């Protein structure tokens, strides 16, 4: 049994890594093998071993399959800015085919649960006319959409879902992640998201200060922790 998903979000800073880590932690706790990957990451910090990204390190922490950092995050960029601008400033070139090749190497490890996490939202530019959506399309992976529960999230969620479907990929499910302690009419907004997103809700994670991945995993539906047999 293996499940492989592409994780995207309705925007930046909506908790993609937090939710991906929670999914991995839940599967790991149930005895499944896990593997998370962040093919391209901006906002990396210098370390004795080279550039390191906090999100990629969090995915590694919840992965039972051991890979080198470079395999988990093959394209590491220092500035915390849009990836295509960071690539230009670093004078680096990367193609969708190259990124897809990195991802396929990880997918071939055949962990019970493998998550490929994008950067930002579905239409984040990458190179020339290509966006990270083109990577998901090249990999032909079902998509899990992380919705940051805050004012404006309904519009962002519906547009993202429409774009994913228009690109020909199935939405395996969506997760609502409460990114702040105060959102007016939270439950009413969640109800509207249930009505408008054409996919099952995997879970609604409340705002928990300093929550860890395993704690957050308690709010995800167990039936979708690992997913359907492929």
C-alpha positions as a printed NumPy array, in Angstrom:
array([[  0.   ,   0.   ,   0.   ],
       [  1.46 ,   3.334,  -1.043],
       [ -0.034,   6.815,  -1.239],
       [  1.621,   9.753,  -2.966],
       [  0.324,  13.326,  -2.905],
       [  1.295,  16.833,  -3.929],
       [  0.67 ,  19.34 ,  -1.137],
       [ -0.321,  22.869,  -2.102],
       [ -1.873,  25.795,  -0.277],
       [ -4.262,  28.649,  -0.865],
       [ -1.425,  31.11 ,  -0.233],
       [  1.939,  31.364,   1.464],
       [  2.092,  30.96 ,   5.259],
       [ -1.068,  28.86 ,   5.479],
       [  0.658,  25.923,   7.163],
       [  1.439,  23.53 ,   4.31 ],
       [  4.482,  22.139,   6.089],
       [  2.636,  21.962,   9.405],
       [ -0.187,  19.926,   7.87 ],
       [  2.159,  17.775,   5.773],
       [  4.209,  17.054,   8.888],
       [  1.035,  16.159,  10.779],
       [  0.011,  13.704,   8.068],
       [  3.456,  12.123,   8.109],
       [  3.503,  11.989,  11.913],
       [  0.117,  10.27 ,  12.013],
       [  1.152,   7.66 ,   9.469],
       [  4.448,   7.087,  11.281],
       [  2.63 ,   6.626,  14.59 ],
       [  0.458,   3.977,  12.93 ],
       [  3.547,   2.074,  11.809],
       [  3.689,   3.162,   8.173],
       [  6.837,   4.272,   6.366],
       [  6.84 ,   7.984,   5.532],
       [  8.725,  10.386,   3.296],
       [  8.364,  14.126,   2.806],
       [ 10.04 ,  16.246,   0.141],
       [ 10.384,  19.972,  -0.563],
       [ 11.852,  20.123,  -4.096],
       [ 12.411,  23.882,  -4.069],
       [ 12.584,  26.141,  -1.024],
       [ 13.322,  29.82 ,  -0.595],
       [ 14.234,  31.229,   2.779],
       [ 17.154,  28.935,   3.606],
       [ 19.78 ,  29.658,   6.231],
       [ 23.516,  29.058,   6.215],
       [ 24.75 ,  26.081,   8.196],
       [ 28.067,  24.213,   8.442],
       [ 26.623,  21.753,   5.917],
       [ 25.303,  24.366,   3.498],
       [ 21.931,  26.047,   3.03 ],
       [ 19.139,  24.501,   5.063],
       [ 15.399,  25.211,   5.001],
       [ 13.305,  24.95 ,   8.163],
       [ 10.318,  23.428,   6.336],
       [ 12.452,  20.743,   4.698],
       [ 13.993,  19.881,   8.071],
       [ 10.523,  19.481,   9.576],
       [  9.579,  17.05 ,   6.82 ],
       [ 12.785,  15.101,   7.393],
       [ 11.945,  14.853,  11.104],
       [  8.673,  13.063,  10.29 ],
       [ 10.129,  10.828,   7.565],
       [ 11.054,   7.25 ,   8.402],
       [ 12.858,   6.749,   5.089],
       [ 16.346,   8.211,   5.435],
       [ 17.542,  10.444,   2.601],
       [ 20.238,  13.074,   2.321],
       [ 19.173,  16.69 ,   2.766],
       [ 19.95 ,  17.323,  -0.905],
       [ 17.483,  14.618,  -1.945],
       [ 14.732,  16.111,   0.2  ],
       [ 15.432,  19.716,  -0.841],
       [ 17.487,  19.679,  -4.052],
       [ 16.979,  23.391,  -4.821],
       [ 17.725,  25.539,  -1.761],
       [ 17.576,  29.325,  -2.082],
       [ 18.622,  31.813,   0.58 ],
       [ 16.277,  34.828,   0.196],
       [ 12.78 ,  34.386,   1.637],
       [ 11.132,  35.644,  -1.535],
       [  9.269,  34.215,  -4.53 ],
       [ 11.238,  31.232,  -5.907],
       [ 11.552,  32.581,  -9.461],
       [ 13.053,  35.839,  -8.174],
       [ 15.355,  33.983,  -5.775],
       [ 16.55 ,  31.82 ,  -8.685],
       [ 17.3  ,  34.924, -10.748],
       [ 19.206,  36.599,  -7.914],
       [ 21.235,  33.437,  -7.298],
       [ 21.88 ,  33.116, -11.049],
       [ 20.509,  29.581, -10.95 ],
       [ 18.473,  27.813, -13.581],
       [ 16.096,  24.957, -12.969],
       [ 13.531,  23.37 , -15.252],
       [ 10.283,  21.568, -14.544],
       [ 11.862,  18.415, -15.977],
       [ 14.786,  18.686, -13.564],
       [ 12.51 ,  19.16 , -10.566],
       [ 10.324,  16.292, -11.739],
       [ 13.4  ,  14.099, -11.999],
       [ 14.383,  14.902,  -8.41 ],
       [ 10.839,  14.101,  -7.272],
       [ 10.648,  10.823,  -9.175],
       [ 13.816,   9.663,  -7.457],
       [ 12.106,  10.195,  -4.109],
       [  8.806,   8.695,  -5.256],
       [ 10.645,   5.543,  -6.323],
       [ 11.502,   4.886,  -2.67 ],
       [  7.859,   3.752,  -2.376],
       [  7.223,   4.787,   1.198],
       [  3.707,   4.007,   2.393],
       [  3.055,   7.753,   2.426],
       [  5.044,  10.2  ,   0.295],
       [  4.257,  13.918,   0.265],
       [  5.755,  16.37 ,  -2.231],
       [  5.278,  19.88 ,  -0.877],
       [  5.131,  22.873,  -3.164],
       [  6.024,  26.476,  -2.336],
       [  3.346,  29.073,  -1.756],
       [  0.125,  28.6  ,  -3.71 ],
       [ -0.828,  26.702,  -6.847],
       [  0.278,  29.34 ,  -9.377],
       [  3.614,  30.348,  -7.851],
       [  5.925,  31.247, -10.775],
       [  9.049,  29.184, -11.273],
       [ 10.748,  29.673, -14.621],
       [  9.626,  31.609, -17.693],
       [  5.961,  30.769, -18.234],
       [  5.963,  27.808, -15.858],
       [  4.606,  27.582, -12.329],
       [  4.849,  24.936,  -9.629],
       [  1.483,  23.671, -10.87 ],
       [  3.375,  22.399, -13.91 ],
       [  5.478,  20.238, -11.605],
       [  2.383,  18.627, -10.104],
       [  0.992,  18.109, -13.613],
       [  4.233,  16.5  , -14.764],
       [  4.167,  14.145, -11.778],
       [  0.427,  13.443, -12.169],
       [ -0.096,  13.309,  -8.433],
       [ -3.422,  13.821,  -6.652],
       [ -3.436,  17.091,  -4.727],
       [ -4.152,  17.903,  -1.099],
       [ -5.133,  21.55 ,  -0.634],
       [ -4.277,  23.294,   2.633],
       [ -6.671,  26.158,   3.306],
       [ -5.456,  28.83 ,   5.684],
       [ -8.551,  29.692,   7.709],
       [ -8.52 ,  33.478,   7.794],
       [-10.468,  36.333,   6.245],
       [-10.535,  35.886,   2.459],
       [ -9.903,  32.151,   2.536],
       [-13.108,  31.184,   0.719],
       [-12.16 ,  33.059,  -2.436],
       [ -8.601,  31.712,  -2.348],
       [ -9.783,  28.157,  -1.721],
       [-12.4  ,  28.103,  -4.469],
       [-10.065,  29.654,  -7.038],
       [ -7.299,  27.201,  -6.1  ],
       [ -9.649,  24.227,  -6.367],
       [-10.893,  25.417,  -9.75 ],
       [ -7.328,  25.842, -11.018],
       [ -6.277,  22.377,  -9.825],
       [ -9.238,  20.766, -11.554],
       [ -8.707,  22.823, -14.709],
       [ -5.148,  21.497, -14.802],
       [ -6.57 ,  17.979, -14.884],
       [ -5.517,  16.787, -11.436],
       [ -7.809,  15.276,  -8.81 ],
       [ -8.171,  16.96 ,  -5.424],
       [ -7.749,  14.104,  -2.966],
       [ -8.932,  16.286,  -0.115],
       [ -8.523,  19.56 ,   1.719],
       [ -7.467,  20.545,   5.217],
       [ -8.551,  23.685,   7.016],
       [ -5.726,  25.09 ,   9.122],
       [ -6.68 ,  27.838,  11.571],
       [ -3.74 ,  30.204,  11.237],
       [ -4.846,  32.791,  13.795],
       [ -6.634,  32.853,  17.118],
       [ -9.333,  35.208,  15.897],
       [-11.389,  34.747,  12.73 ],
       [-14.916,  36.198,  12.576],
       [-17.611,  33.559,  11.917],
       [-15.101,  30.718,  11.767],
       [-17.653,  27.89 ,  11.765],
       [-19.808,  29.612,   9.135],
       [-16.753,  29.977,   6.887],
       [-15.839,  26.324,   7.378],
       [-19.376,  25.339,   6.423],
       [-19.132,  27.354,   3.226],
       [-15.822,  25.699,   2.361],
       [-17.455,  22.281,   2.79 ],
       [-20.139,  23.377,   0.32 ],
       [-17.84 ,  24.896,  -2.295],
       [-14.698,  22.733,  -2.4  ],
       [-15.414,  19.66 ,  -4.56 ],
       [-13.388,  17.267,  -2.418],
       [-13.603,  15.602,   1.   ],
       [-12.402,  17.484,   4.058],
       [ -9.526,  15.606,   5.68 ],
       [ -9.726,  17.684,   8.839],
       [ -9.976,  21.083,  10.491],
       [ -6.974,  21.92 ,  12.664],
       [ -7.723,  24.574,  15.313],
       [ -5.314,  27.294,  16.318],
       [ -2.983,  25.739,  18.875],
       [ -0.073,  27.842,  20.04 ],
       [  3.222,  25.964,  19.702],
       [  1.44 ,  22.822,  18.515],
       [  3.585,  19.987,  17.214],
       [  2.853,  17.768,  14.217],
       [  1.651,  14.777,  16.206],
       [ -0.763,  16.918,  18.22 ],
       [ -2.164,  18.435,  15.032],
       [ -2.56 ,  14.964,  13.487],
       [ -5.338,  14.208,  15.983],
       [ -7.593,  16.51 ,  13.982],
       [ -7.098,  14.654,  10.691],
       [ -9.398,  11.854,   9.612],
       [ -7.652,   8.497,  10.15 ],
       [ -9.067,   7.014,   6.945],
       [ -7.066,   9.491,   4.889],
       [ -3.829,   9.452,   6.831],
       [ -2.242,   7.072,   4.362],
       [ -4.765,   7.11 ,   1.581],
       [ -6.001,   4.678,  -1.037],
       [ -3.981,   1.779,  -2.302],
       [ -2.211,   2.536,  -5.588]])
